[in-house]
């Protein structure tokens, strides 16, 4: 069993949750059950799936949960771009957040690759 709290990628994902919740608090209240809910759920899914994967006995299962986490990170990026398309936020507001999401995506992908090599 792995200790997810010691994984930098989990800690970075946890920090991203805080930033995204701050960002979504400024979205229109009409999106409470739409984009806000969807964005918050997918950002929460990133560290949650990393942590859940750490509890698995096999590398293969761990990688599967990392892949789910990576999918959530890509979903998050897509939702943030859509927020700019709908003029809910400016591109400047989300630029740095999207950069952080993309760095996290690369780090999760690297962790997947590393763990696949060690099956």
N, C-alpha and C positions, 0 to 999 in steps of 0.2 A: 504494500500500500504506500502510495506517495503522499507527501504533505503538500497540499495545494498552496498553503499559505507561504511556502518558501519559493514558489514559482514567480519570477518577475512578471511573466506574462499574465498571471492571475491578478497580481497587484496592480498592473497597468490597466487591466480590464475593469477592475474595481474603481479605480480613479476615473475612468471614462464614464462609468455609471453616474457618478456625481455631476460631471460636466454636462452630460446629456439631460439629466433631470433639471438642471438649471436652465438649459436651452429650451426644453419643452415647456417649462413653466411660463415662458413668454409667448407661446403659440396661442392662436385664437381659441377661446373656450368652446367654440363650436366643434373643435377637433378633439375634445376630451375623450370621446369614444371611438375616434378614428385614428388619425396619425399619432396623436400623443400617446394613446394606449399602445399602439403597434410599435412605436419607437422605443418606449420604455420597456416593453416586453422583450424586444430583441436585444437591447443593450444588457438587460439583466441576464439573458440567456448566455451571453459570452462567458462571464466568470462562473456562472452556475454549471455550465457543461464542462468547463475545465476542472472544476472541483469534483463533479460527479465522476468524471473519467478517472480521476486520481484514486477513487475507491475501487476501481476495477482491478481484477487480478491479472489480466493479460494485457500485453502491449497492444494487441489488436483491438481490444475493447477501449483502451485508453485513446488510441488513435481515432476510433469511431466518434468518441465524444469530442475530441479536438476538432474533427471535421464538422460536427454540428455547430460548435462554437465559431468556427471560421465562417460557416454559412450565415450565422447570425450577424457576424461583423460585416459581411457583404450586404446583407439585407439592410442593416443600419445605414450603411453608406448610401444605398439607393434611396431610402426614405429621406435622408438629409438633402440629397439632390432634388428630390420631389418637393421638399419644403421650399427650396429656392425657386423652383419652377412655378409654384403657386404664390410666390411673393410673401410667404409667411415669415421668412428670414432673408437677409441679404447674403450674397455669396461671401462677402467679407466676414460676416458673423460666423459662418460655418467652415470657412477655409481651414483654419487651424485645427478644428475638430475633425474634419475629414482627413487631414494629414495624419493626425493621431490614430484614427481608425485604420488608415492604410498601413501605417507602421505596425500596428497590432496585428493586422491581417498577415503581414510578412513574417512576423515573429511566430504566430501560431502555425503558419505553413512550414516554417523551418523546424518547429518542434515536431510537427507531424512527420516530416522527412527524416529527422533524426531518429524518431521512435520506430518508424518503418524499417530503417536500416538495422535496428537492433531487435527484430522479431525473434 
